[in-house]
Amino acid sequence: MEKAKEIIKIAYNTLDDKKGEDIKILDIHEVSTIADYFIIASGRNSNQVQAMADAVEEKLIEHGFEMLNKEGYHSAGWILLDFGSVVIHVFDKEVREFYCLERLWGDAPTITPQNL
């Protein structure tokens, strides 16, 4: 879990630095086997969404974390970065509203980086 917490802090701060909006951290470890945490953030347009995903990927790899998978980069409506225990979702605002992961994973508590 310490590795996941470090990933979360780095990703959260990077998304915030890139002006990500409505950044949420969901603790899904008790409701799913997919991962321990989801980080969800929105960008205003596809360029910002890609820039946010690029920055997170670069920063986490720079810190020695291995990305297992990346999906949706070219469409940039929903980019998923899979770092194993932490999955980062970077959305265009409209796509985020449509899929509403926060509602889908409503049983998972929302946490803040300070509460890790």
MDTraj code that builds the backbone (N, CA, C; nanometers):
import mdtraj as md
import numpy as np

residues = "MET GLU LYS ALA LYS GLU ILE ILE LYS ILE ALA TYR ASN THR LEU ASP ASP LYS LYS GLY GLU ASP ILE LYS ILE LEU ASP ILE HIS GLU VAL SER THR ILE ALA ASP TYR PHE ILE ILE ALA SER GLY ARG ASN SER ASN GLN VAL GLN ALA MET ALA ASP ALA VAL GLU GLU LYS LEU ILE GLU HIS GLY PHE GLU MET LEU ASN LYS GLU GLY TYR HIS SER ALA GLY TRP ILE LEU LEU ASP PHE GLY SER VAL VAL ILE HIS VAL PHE ASP LYS GLU VAL ARG GLU PHE TYR CYS LEU GLU ARG LEU TRP GLY ASP ALA PRO THR ILE THR PRO GLN ASN LEU".split()
xyz = np.array([
    [0.0814, -0.1212, 0.0000],
    [0.0000, 0.0000, 0.0000],
    [0.0854, 0.1270, 0.0000],
    [0.2067, 0.1191, 0.0542],
    [0.2927, 0.2381, 0.0550],
    [0.3264, 0.2824, -0.0866],
    [0.3504, 0.1854, -0.1761],
    [0.3792, 0.2169, -0.3158],
    [0.2602, 0.2891, -0.3780],
    [0.1398, 0.2390, -0.3529],
    [0.0182, 0.3008, -0.4072],
    [0.0029, 0.4437, -0.3554],
    [0.0316, 0.4642, -0.2293],
    [0.0176, 0.5979, -0.1714],
    [0.1156, 0.6966, -0.2337],
    [0.2346, 0.6501, -0.2639],
    [0.3329, 0.7373, -0.3289],
    [0.2881, 0.7703, -0.4712],
    [0.2370, 0.6700, -0.5427],
    [0.1849, 0.6931, -0.6777],
    [0.0735, 0.7968, -0.6729],
    [-0.0177, 0.7815, -0.5782],
    [-0.1308, 0.8742, -0.5659],
    [-0.0822, 1.0166, -0.5425],
    [0.0090, 1.0347, -0.4502],
    [0.0564, 1.1692, -0.4190],
    [0.1237, 1.2347, -0.5395],
    [0.2073, 1.1594, -0.6091],
    [0.2766, 1.2140, -0.7261],
    [0.1750, 1.2474, -0.8361],
    [0.0848, 1.1525, -0.8640],
    [-0.0145, 1.1740, -0.9699],
    [-0.1067, 1.2904, -0.9363],
    [-0.1549, 1.2952, -0.8135],
    [-0.2459, 1.4027, -0.7717],
    [-0.1784, 1.5389, -0.7896],
    [-0.0566, 1.5512, -0.7389],
    [0.0142, 1.6797, -0.7478],
    [0.0421, 1.7184, -0.8928],
    [0.0741, 1.6198, -0.9758],
    [0.0999, 1.6471, -1.1165],
    [-0.0269, 1.6930, -1.1869],
    [-0.1378, 1.6252, -1.1615],
    [-0.2657, 1.6660, -1.2206],
    [-0.3031, 1.8065, -1.1759],
    [-0.2820, 1.8351, -1.0496],
    [-0.3115, 1.9677, -0.9959],
    [-0.2221, 2.0739, -1.0614],
    [-0.0937, 2.0438, -1.0780],
    [-0.0007, 2.1368, -1.1435],
    [-0.0426, 2.1662, -1.2871],
    [-0.1029, 2.0683, -1.3538],
    [-0.1471, 2.0840, -1.4922],
    [-0.2893, 2.1400, -1.5015],
    [-0.3385, 2.1912, -1.3899],
    [-0.4709, 2.2547, -1.3833],
    [-0.5851, 2.1555, -1.4069],
    [-0.5636, 2.0306, -1.3640],
    [-0.6713, 1.9324, -1.3688],
    [-0.7862, 1.9782, -1.2804],
    [-0.9065, 1.9462, -1.3206],
    [-1.0246, 1.9913, -1.2474],
    [-1.0938, 1.8736, -1.1790],
    [-1.1539, 1.9027, -1.0657],
    [-1.2352, 1.8060, -0.9914],
    [-1.1605, 1.6732, -0.9718],
    [-1.0403, 1.6813, -0.9179],
    [-0.9578, 1.5624, -0.8976],
    [-1.0118, 1.4853, -0.7768],
    [-1.0412, 1.3581, -0.7994],
    [-1.0953, 1.2736, -0.6923],
    [-1.0106, 1.1479, -0.6794],
    [-0.9989, 1.0998, -0.5574],
    [-0.9316, 0.9731, -0.5299],
    [-1.0343, 0.8810, -0.4671],
    [-1.0581, 0.7660, -0.5301],
    [-1.1513, 0.6671, -0.4771],
    [-1.0723, 0.5484, -0.4237],
    [-1.1027, 0.5103, -0.3015],
    [-1.0409, 0.3927, -0.2401],
    [-1.1300, 0.2729, -0.2727],
    [-1.0914, 0.1959, -0.3743],
    [-1.1776, 0.0876, -0.4217],
    [-1.1320, -0.0503, -0.3737],
    [-1.0316, -0.0561, -0.2878],
    [-0.9737, -0.1858, -0.2530],
    [-1.0716, -0.2810, -0.1846],
    [-1.1739, -0.2284, -0.1208],
    [-1.2720, -0.3159, -0.0543],
    [-1.3900, -0.3520, -0.1431],
    [-1.4027, -0.2857, -0.2580],
    [-1.5178, -0.3125, -0.3461],
    [-1.4782, -0.3694, -0.4815],
    [-1.3473, -0.3845, -0.5059],
    [-1.3043, -0.4347, -0.6361],
    [-1.1663, -0.4983, -0.6264],
    [-1.1394, -0.5877, -0.7192],
    [-1.0059, -0.6459, -0.7299],
    [-0.9271, -0.5835, -0.8452],
    [-0.9860, -0.4881, -0.9149],
    [-0.9206, -0.4227, -1.0283],
    [-0.7951, -0.3478, -0.9834],
    [-0.8075, -0.2746, -0.8757],
    [-0.6990, -0.1905, -0.8237],
    [-0.7335, -0.1551, -0.6800],
    [-0.6441, -0.0835, -0.6156],
    [-0.6723, -0.0346, -0.4804],
    [-0.7323, 0.1058, -0.4842],
    [-0.6893, 0.1852, -0.5832],
    [-0.7339, 0.3239, -0.5920],
    [-0.7585, 0.3646, -0.7369],
    [-0.8555, 0.4523, -0.7546],
    [-0.8764, 0.5238, -0.8803],
    [-0.8486, 0.6702, -0.8524],
    [-0.7818, 0.7352, -0.9455],
    [-0.7732, 0.8804, -0.9450],
    [-0.8486, 0.9256, -1.0693],
    [-0.9386, 1.0205, -1.0514],
    [-1.0212, 1.0703, -1.1608],
    [-1.0021, 1.2218, -1.1692],
    [-0.9764, 1.2703, -1.2903],
    [-0.9589, 1.4147, -1.3102],
    [-1.0139, 1.4537, -1.4462],
    [-1.0463, 1.5815, -1.4602],
    [-1.0992, 1.6338, -1.5862],
    [-1.0093, 1.7432, -1.6411],
    [-1.0099, 1.7509, -1.7741],
    [-0.9454, 1.8609, -1.8444],
    [-1.0490, 1.9325, -1.9285],
    [-1.0173, 2.0534, -1.9708],
    [-1.1129, 2.1352, -2.0453],
    [-1.1236, 2.0974, -2.1928],
    [-1.0170, 2.0363, -2.2482],
    [-1.0190, 1.9987, -2.3896],
    [-0.9208, 1.8841, -2.4113],
    [-0.9200, 1.8288, -2.5322],
    [-0.8365, 1.7107, -2.5586],
    [-0.6872, 1.7401, -2.5428],
    [-0.6446, 1.8605, -2.5777],
    [-0.5027, 1.8949, -2.5604],
    [-0.4621, 1.8933, -2.4136],
    [-0.5472, 1.9491, -2.3281],
    [-0.5163, 1.9500, -2.1858],
    [-0.5214, 1.8082, -2.1296],
    [-0.6191, 1.7284, -2.1710],
    [-0.6307, 1.5901, -2.1234],
    [-0.5026, 1.5133, -2.1583],
    [-0.4553, 1.5269, -2.2818],
    [-0.3319, 1.4586, -2.3213],
    [-0.2110, 1.5121, -2.2439],
    [-0.2042, 1.6416, -2.2248],
    [-0.0928, 1.7004, -2.1502],
    [-0.0915, 1.6514, -2.0055],
    [-0.2090, 1.6403, -1.9455],
    [-0.2177, 1.5902, -1.8085],
    [-0.1708, 1.4454, -1.8019],
    [-0.2182, 1.3622, -1.8934],
    [-0.1794, 1.2210, -1.8957],
    [-0.0291, 1.2072, -1.9215],
    [0.0233, 1.2845, -2.0155],
    [0.1672, 1.2807, -2.0446],
    [0.2494, 1.3154, -1.9206],
    [0.2090, 1.4205, -1.8513],
    [0.2835, 1.4663, -1.7339],
    [0.2816, 1.3614, -1.6228],
    [0.1659, 1.3012, -1.5997],
    [0.1553, 1.1977, -1.4950],
    [0.2425, 1.0780, -1.5323],
    [0.2302, 1.0330, -1.6559],
    [0.3102, 0.9188, -1.7014],
    [0.4603, 0.9476, -1.6841],
    [0.5048, 1.0622, -1.7318],
    [0.6465, 1.0980, -1.7223],
    [0.6940, 1.1039, -1.5778],
    [0.6165, 1.1682, -1.4931],
    [0.6566, 1.1876, -1.3532],
    [0.6636, 1.0534, -1.2792],
    [0.5650, 0.9666, -1.3009],
    [0.5655, 0.8379, -1.2307],
    [0.6775, 0.7471, -1.2810],
    [0.7019, 0.7465, -1.4106],
    [0.8115, 0.6656, -1.4647],
    [0.9456, 0.7207, -1.4155],
    [0.9558, 0.8523, -1.4090],
    [1.0770, 0.9169, -1.3565],
    [1.1047, 0.8726, -1.2122],
    [0.9988, 0.8464, -1.1358],
    [1.0128, 0.8015, -0.9975],
    [1.0243, 0.6487, -0.9861],
    [1.0349, 0.5813, -1.0990],
    [1.0600, 0.4378, -1.0963],
    [0.9382, 0.3481, -1.0985],
    [0.8212, 0.4027, -1.1248],
    [0.7003, 0.3210, -1.1295],
    [0.6750, 0.2729, -1.2716],
    [0.6280, 0.1499, -1.2832],
    [0.6037, 0.0902, -1.4143],
    [0.4573, 0.1037, -1.4534],
    [0.4348, 0.1568, -1.5724],
    [0.2985, 0.1655, -1.6240],
    [0.2668, 0.0343, -1.6945],
    [0.1563, -0.0273, -1.6565],
    [0.1174, -0.1554, -1.7141],
    [0.0405, -0.1396, -1.8444],
    [-0.0363, -0.0324, -1.8545],
    [-0.1189, -0.0136, -1.9732],
    [-0.1613, 0.1322, -1.9843],
    [-0.1831, 0.1749, -2.1087],
    [-0.2377, 0.3082, -2.1361],
    [-0.3395, 0.2916, -2.2475],
    [-0.4571, 0.3481, -2.2280],
    [-0.5629, 0.3380, -2.3286],
    [-0.6286, 0.4726, -2.3496],
    [-0.6795, 0.4934, -2.4720],
    [-0.7590, 0.6109, -2.5037],
    [-0.6813, 0.7363, -2.5365],
    [-0.5500, 0.7252, -2.5502],
    [-0.4687, 0.8462, -2.5680],
    [-0.5050, 0.9238, -2.6944],
    [-0.5241, 0.8555, -2.8043],
    [-0.5465, 0.9255, -2.9314],
    [-0.6838, 0.9923, -2.9394],
    [-0.7839, 0.9328, -2.8778],
    [-0.9156, 0.9974, -2.8786],
    [-0.9224, 1.1089, -2.7751],
    [-0.8467, 1.0939, -2.6659],
    [-0.8314, 1.1946, -2.5600],
    [-0.9616, 1.2336, -2.4914],
    [-1.0667, 1.1539, -2.5068],
    [-1.1882, 1.1786, -2.4296],
    [-1.1776, 1.1164, -2.2920],
    [-1.1082, 1.0028, -2.2858],
    [-1.0873, 0.9305, -2.1606],
    [-0.9560, 0.8554, -2.1742],
    [-0.8549, 0.9018, -2.1039],
    [-0.7253, 0.8350, -2.1043],
    [-0.7107, 0.7606, -1.9722],
    [-0.6776, 0.6340, -1.9834],
    [-0.6590, 0.5484, -1.8663],
    [-0.5117, 0.5124, -1.8565],
    [-0.4531, 0.5369, -1.7398],
    [-0.3148, 0.5007, -1.7111],
    [-0.3171, 0.3985, -1.5978],
    [-0.2721, 0.2772, -1.6266],
    [-0.2769, 0.1681, -1.5292],
    [-0.1391, 0.1472, -1.4675],
    [-0.1291, 0.1790, -1.3399],
    [-0.0062, 0.1572, -1.2647],
    [-0.0257, 0.0464, -1.1618],
    [-0.1099, -0.0514, -1.1954],
    [-0.1324, -0.1669, -1.1089],
    [-0.2291, -0.1361, -0.9966],
    [-0.1779, -0.1013, -0.8819],
    [-0.2642, -0.0744, -0.7669],
    [-0.3377, 0.0588, -0.7783],
    [-0.2920, 0.1440, -0.8699],
    [-0.3552, 0.2737, -0.8926],
    [-0.3858, 0.2884, -1.0419],
    [-0.5116, 0.3188, -1.0722],
    [-0.5527, 0.3445, -1.2095],
    [-0.5963, 0.4905, -1.2172],
    [-0.5366, 0.5624, -1.3120],
    [-0.5616, 0.7051, -1.3262],
    [-0.6478, 0.7271, -1.4500],
    [-0.7603, 0.7960, -1.4305],
    [-0.8543, 0.8266, -1.5378],
    [-0.8515, 0.9770, -1.5618],
    [-0.8143, 1.0174, -1.6839],
    [-0.8142, 1.1593, -1.7183],
    [-0.9185, 1.1783, -1.8276],
    [-1.0192, 1.2584, -1.7959],
    [-1.1358, 1.2746, -1.8814],
    [-1.1476, 1.4142, -1.9389],
    [-1.2099, 1.4224, -2.0552],
    [-1.2709, 1.5442, -2.1036],
    [-1.3970, 1.5619, -2.0183],
    [-1.4348, 1.6846, -1.9870],
    [-1.5492, 1.7082, -1.8981],
    [-1.6767, 1.6352, -1.9426],
    [-1.7098, 1.6443, -2.0702],
    [-1.8338, 1.5830, -2.1195],
    [-1.8306, 1.4314, -2.1085],
    [-1.7178, 1.3712, -2.1388],
    [-1.7056, 1.2251, -2.1300],
    [-1.7144, 1.1817, -1.9841],
    [-1.6544, 1.2593, -1.8952],
    [-1.6614, 1.2263, -1.7525],
    [-1.8053, 1.2302, -1.7032],
    [-1.8788, 1.3316, -1.7437],
    [-2.0194, 1.3410, -1.7032],
    [-2.0998, 1.2231, -1.7563],
    [-2.0704, 1.1792, -1.8781],
    [-2.1429, 1.0673, -1.9375],
    [-2.1168, 0.9367, -1.8617],
    [-1.9904, 0.9063, -1.8331],
    [-1.9569, 0.7792, -1.7676],
    [-1.9716, 0.7841, -1.6156],
    [-1.9531, 0.8980, -1.5579],
    [-1.9733, 0.9223, -1.4145],
    [-1.9212, 0.8068, -1.3265],
    [-1.7919, 0.7856, -1.3305],
    [-1.7315, 0.6782, -1.2513],
    [-1.7576, 0.6928, -1.1021],
    [-1.7687, 0.8164, -1.0565],
    [-1.7947, 0.8371, -0.9142],
    [-1.9272, 0.7735, -0.8724],
    [-2.0261, 0.7790, -0.9593],
    [-2.1558, 0.7163, -0.9287],
    [-2.1452, 0.5653, -0.9431],
    [-2.0779, 0.5200, -1.0482],
    [-2.0610, 0.3770, -1.0717],
    [-1.9885, 0.3096, -0.9559],
    [-1.8900, 0.3762, -0.9006],
    [-1.8129, 0.3249, -0.7878],
    [-1.8556, 0.3953, -0.6577],
    [-1.9841, 0.4211, -0.6449],
    [-2.0382, 0.4959, -0.5321],
    [-2.0134, 0.4332, -0.3956],
    [-1.9884, 0.3027, -0.3908],
    [-1.9606, 0.2367, -0.2630],
    [-1.8185, 0.2623, -0.2140],
    [-1.7343, 0.3150, -0.2997],
    [-1.5949, 0.3410, -0.2638],
    [-1.5821, 0.4784, -0.2008],
    [-1.5169, 0.4871, -0.0867],
    [-1.4996, 0.6182, -0.0239],
    [-1.4038, 0.7071, -0.1026],
    [-1.4339, 0.8363, -0.1009],
    [-1.3450, 0.9361, -0.1599],
    [-1.2492, 0.9810, -0.0511],
    [-1.1199, 0.9878, -0.0869],
    [-1.0206, 1.0296, 0.0116],
    [-0.9414, 1.1471, -0.0443],
    [-0.8634, 1.2100, 0.0415],
    [-0.7760, 1.3188, 0.0000],
    [-0.6315, 1.2710, 0.0165],
    [-0.5384, 1.3328, -0.0564],
    [-0.3972, 1.2915, -0.0415],
    [-0.3475, 1.3057, 0.1024],
    [-0.4027, 1.4010, 0.1745],
    [-0.3614, 1.4216, 0.3136],
    [-0.4061, 1.3076, 0.4044],
    [-0.5082, 1.2333, 0.3634],
    [-0.5604, 1.1237, 0.4456],
    [-0.4938, 0.9891, 0.4177],
    [-0.3932, 0.9877, 0.3340],
    [-0.3257, 0.8613, 0.3020],
    [-0.2324, 0.8195, 0.4131],
])
top = md.Topology()
chain = top.add_chain()
for i, resn in enumerate(residues, 1):
    res = top.add_residue(resn, chain, resSeq=i)
    for name in ("N", "CA", "C"):
        top.add_atom(name, md.element.get_by_symbol(name[0]), res)
traj = md.Trajectory(xyz[None], top)
